[in-house]
Amino acid sequence: MGEPSREEYKIQSFDAETQQLLKTALKDPGAVDLEKVANVIVDHSLQDCVFSKEAGRMCYAIIQAESKQAGQSVFRRGLLNRLQQEYQAREQLRARSLQGWVCYVTFICNIFDYLRVNNMPMMALVNPVYDCLFRLAQPDSLSKEEEVRGPGKESYWVGSLAQPSASPPSMEVDCLVLQLHRVGEQLEKMNGQRMDELFVLIRDGFLLPTGLSSLAQLLLLEIIEFRAAGWKTTPAAHKYYYSEVSD
């Protein structure tokens, strides 16, 4: 047998009963309530940003297993319905819990990245994903005071782009840039006009006169140049944004 899948490792954060439910869904989806499984995964993704980054892989595996076993899509339907419910209540979620909101954006981008229909990204997710990214690029998100980060909430960028003395960017700036690195190229292929509009917002945000930390400005500049280079990091950009960190 091969090495344990990353999905199995990630589900160790669940209680024993839920772990068993998810393991069964991955191996024998017809034996469990797949709508319940979808709700369990979404609920946990909204609470655990580490899990939300990897949940798409698990969802894809369950969808594939169900399709092979029964030729049905109960899990996918339940997952998309729940994503739509959370999408419709996204402003309330953001007001209630900034961490929950960032976890949701991470999760829906992850699902967009993994789920395919005829080997193409799901059109139904394109505008919701764009809407979430547009919200992250609004001035009040870019300049929002940073929440205190607890365990598991560290910025990806601290230790890479960040100087040791730099304050971390807001969770929303961090999320915006990370998700554009992940799915920006795919999104642009699906709707280039909306990507142009999003980057107008990002450029305007970069030029905010006050309220934007120096690291947030650096992140926004990096993603602007990343897209301009065809969604790639050029050697010069890598040297500028990363190599000098250790100096």
C-alpha positions as CSV (number, residue, x, y, z in Angstrom):
1,M,0.0,0.0,0.0
2,G,1.1,3.5,-0.6
3,E,1.7,6.2,2.0
4,P,-1.3,7.5,3.9
5,S,-3.2,10.1,2.0
6,R,-3.1,13.7,3.1
7,E,-6.8,13.6,3.6
8,E,-6.5,10.9,6.3
9,Y,-3.9,12.9,8.1
10,K,-6.1,16.0,8.1
11,I,-9.1,14.2,9.6
12,Q,-7.2,13.5,12.8
13,S,-8.6,16.8,14.1
14,F,-12.1,15.3,14.1
15,D,-13.5,13.2,16.9
16,A,-13.4,9.4,16.5
17,E,-17.0,9.1,15.3
18,T,-16.6,11.8,12.7
19,Q,-13.3,10.4,11.5
20,Q,-15.0,7.0,10.9
21,L,-17.8,8.8,9.0
22,L,-15.3,10.5,6.7
23,K,-13.2,7.4,6.2
24,T,-16.3,5.5,5.2
25,A,-17.4,8.3,2.8
26,L,-14.0,8.0,1.1
27,K,-14.1,4.3,0.7
28,D,-17.8,3.3,0.6
29,P,-19.9,6.5,0.1
30,G,-23.1,4.6,-0.4
31,A,-23.0,3.5,3.3
32,V,-23.3,6.9,4.8
33,D,-25.5,10.0,4.7
34,L,-23.5,12.1,2.2
35,E,-25.4,15.3,2.9
36,K,-24.4,15.0,6.5
37,V,-20.8,14.4,5.4
38,A,-20.9,17.6,3.3
39,N,-22.2,19.6,6.2
40,V,-19.5,18.2,8.5
41,I,-16.7,19.2,6.1
42,V,-18.1,22.7,5.6
43,D,-18.7,23.3,9.3
44,H,-15.1,22.2,10.1
45,S,-13.7,24.3,7.2
46,L,-15.3,27.4,8.6
47,Q,-13.6,26.8,12.0
48,D,-10.2,25.5,10.9
49,C,-8.3,27.4,8.3
50,V,-5.6,24.7,8.1
51,F,-8.3,22.1,7.2
52,S,-10.1,24.5,4.8
53,K,-6.9,24.7,2.7
54,E,-7.0,20.9,2.1
55,A,-10.7,20.1,2.2
56,G,-11.1,20.4,-1.6
57,R,-8.9,17.3,-2.0
58,M,-11.1,15.3,0.3
59,C,-14.3,16.5,-1.4
60,Y,-12.9,15.6,-4.8
61,A,-12.1,12.1,-3.6
62,I,-15.6,11.6,-2.2
63,I,-17.2,12.9,-5.4
64,Q,-15.1,10.5,-7.4
65,A,-15.8,7.6,-5.2
66,E,-19.6,8.2,-5.3
67,S,-19.6,8.6,-9.0
68,K,-17.7,5.3,-9.5
69,Q,-19.8,3.4,-7.0
70,A,-23.3,4.6,-7.9
71,G,-23.1,7.1,-10.7
72,Q,-24.7,9.7,-8.5
73,S,-23.8,13.2,-7.2
74,V,-25.5,13.4,-3.8
75,F,-22.4,14.6,-2.0
76,R,-21.6,17.3,-4.7
77,R,-25.1,18.6,-4.6
78,G,-25.1,18.8,-0.8
79,L,-21.7,20.5,-0.8
80,L,-22.7,23.1,-3.4
81,N,-26.0,23.8,-1.7
82,R,-24.2,24.5,1.6
83,L,-21.6,26.6,-0.1
84,Q,-24.4,28.7,-1.7
85,Q,-26.1,29.1,1.7
86,E,-22.8,30.4,3.3
87,Y,-22.2,32.6,0.2
88,Q,-25.6,34.3,0.6
89,A,-24.8,35.0,4.2
90,R,-21.2,36.0,3.7
91,E,-21.5,39.6,5.0
92,Q,-23.1,38.3,8.2
93,L,-20.3,35.7,8.5
94,R,-17.6,38.3,8.0
95,A,-19.2,40.6,10.7
96,R,-19.5,37.7,13.1
97,S,-16.1,36.1,12.6
98,L,-13.3,37.4,10.4
99,Q,-11.5,34.1,10.8
100,G,-14.6,32.2,9.7
101,W,-15.0,34.4,6.7
102,V,-11.3,33.9,5.6
103,C,-11.7,30.2,6.1
104,Y,-14.8,30.2,3.9
105,V,-13.0,32.1,1.1
106,T,-10.1,29.6,1.4
107,F,-12.5,26.7,1.3
108,I,-14.6,27.9,-1.7
109,C,-11.4,28.7,-3.7
110,N,-10.1,25.2,-2.8
111,I,-13.3,23.6,-4.0
112,F,-13.1,25.7,-7.2
113,D,-9.5,24.5,-7.7
114,Y,-10.4,20.8,-7.4
115,L,-13.9,20.3,-8.7
116,R,-14.1,19.7,-12.5
117,V,-16.9,19.2,-15.0
118,N,-15.6,17.8,-18.3
119,N,-12.1,18.7,-17.1
120,M,-13.1,22.3,-16.7
121,P,-13.6,24.4,-13.6
122,M,-17.2,24.7,-12.5
123,M,-18.9,27.7,-14.0
124,A,-21.3,27.9,-11.1
125,L,-18.5,28.8,-8.8
126,V,-16.7,31.4,-10.9
127,N,-18.8,34.5,-9.9
128,P,-19.1,33.5,-6.2
129,V,-15.4,33.1,-6.0
130,Y,-14.9,36.4,-7.7
131,D,-17.4,38.1,-5.4
132,C,-15.5,36.8,-2.4
133,L,-12.2,38.1,-3.8
134,F,-13.7,41.5,-4.6
135,R,-14.9,41.7,-1.0
136,L,-11.3,41.0,0.2
137,A,-10.0,43.8,-2.0
138,Q,-12.3,46.5,-0.6
139,P,-10.6,49.3,1.2
140,D,-12.1,48.4,4.6
141,S,-10.7,44.9,4.2
142,L,-7.2,45.9,3.0
143,S,-6.7,48.4,5.9
144,K,-8.6,46.4,8.6
145,E,-6.7,46.2,11.9
146,E,-5.2,42.7,12.3
147,E,-6.8,40.3,14.7
148,V,-4.5,38.6,17.1
149,R,-3.5,35.4,15.5
150,G,-3.8,32.3,17.6
151,P,-2.3,28.8,16.9
152,G,-2.8,27.7,13.3
153,K,-3.6,31.3,12.1
154,E,0.0,32.4,11.3
155,S,0.4,34.3,8.1
156,Y,1.9,32.3,5.3
157,W,4.0,35.3,4.3
158,V,5.7,35.8,7.7
159,G,9.1,34.3,7.2
160,S,8.9,34.5,3.4
161,L,8.2,38.0,2.2
162,A,8.1,39.5,5.7
163,Q,11.0,41.1,7.4
164,P,11.4,39.8,11.0
165,S,10.2,43.1,12.4
166,A,7.3,43.6,10.1
167,S,3.7,43.4,11.3
168,P,1.7,40.7,9.5
169,P,-0.8,41.9,7.0
170,S,-4.5,41.7,7.7
171,M,-6.0,38.2,7.4
172,E,-8.0,39.4,4.4
173,V,-5.0,40.8,2.5
174,D,-3.2,37.6,3.3
175,C,-6.1,35.5,2.0
176,L,-6.6,37.6,-1.1
177,V,-3.1,37.2,-2.3
178,L,-2.8,33.5,-1.4
179,Q,-6.0,32.6,-3.3
180,L,-5.0,34.6,-6.3
181,H,-1.7,32.7,-6.4
182,R,-3.8,29.5,-6.3
183,V,-6.7,30.1,-8.6
184,G,-6.1,33.5,-10.3
185,E,-5.0,32.1,-13.6
186,Q,-7.9,29.7,-13.8
187,L,-10.4,32.5,-12.9
188,E,-9.0,34.8,-15.5
189,K,-9.4,32.2,-18.2
190,M,-13.1,31.8,-17.2
191,N,-13.8,35.6,-17.0
192,G,-11.0,37.9,-17.9
193,Q,-13.1,41.1,-17.5
194,R,-13.8,40.5,-13.9
195,M,-10.1,39.8,-13.2
196,D,-9.3,43.2,-14.8
197,E,-11.9,44.9,-12.6
198,L,-10.5,43.1,-9.5
199,F,-7.0,44.3,-10.2
200,V,-8.2,47.9,-10.6
201,L,-9.4,47.5,-7.0
202,I,-6.1,46.0,-5.9
203,R,-4.1,48.8,-7.6
204,D,-6.3,51.4,-5.9
205,G,-5.8,49.6,-2.6
206,F,-2.0,49.6,-3.1
207,L,-2.3,53.4,-3.4
208,L,-4.4,53.9,-0.3
209,P,-2.9,56.9,1.5
210,T,-3.3,55.6,5.0
211,G,-4.2,52.4,6.8
212,L,-2.2,49.9,4.7
213,S,0.8,48.3,6.4
214,S,4.1,48.2,4.5
215,L,3.8,44.4,4.3
216,A,0.3,44.6,2.9
217,Q,1.6,47.0,0.2
218,L,4.4,44.6,-0.6
219,L,1.9,41.7,-0.9
220,L,-0.3,43.7,-3.2
221,L,2.6,44.8,-5.4
222,E,3.8,41.2,-5.6
223,I,0.5,39.9,-6.8
224,I,0.2,42.8,-9.3
225,E,3.6,41.8,-10.8
226,F,2.8,38.1,-10.5
227,R,-0.2,38.5,-12.8
228,A,1.6,40.9,-15.2
229,A,4.2,38.2,-15.7
230,G,1.6,35.7,-16.7
231,W,0.8,34.3,-13.3
232,K,4.5,33.4,-12.8
233,T,7.2,34.6,-10.5
234,T,10.1,36.0,-12.5
235,P,13.7,35.5,-11.3
236,A,14.0,39.2,-10.7
237,A,10.7,39.3,-8.7
238,H,11.8,36.2,-6.7
239,K,15.1,37.9,-5.8
240,Y,13.3,41.1,-4.8
241,Y,10.5,39.6,-2.7
242,Y,12.2,36.6,-1.2
243,S,16.0,36.4,-1.5
244,E,16.6,39.6,0.4
245,V,14.5,38.5,3.4
246,S,17.6,36.8,5.0
247,D,19.8,39.9,4.5
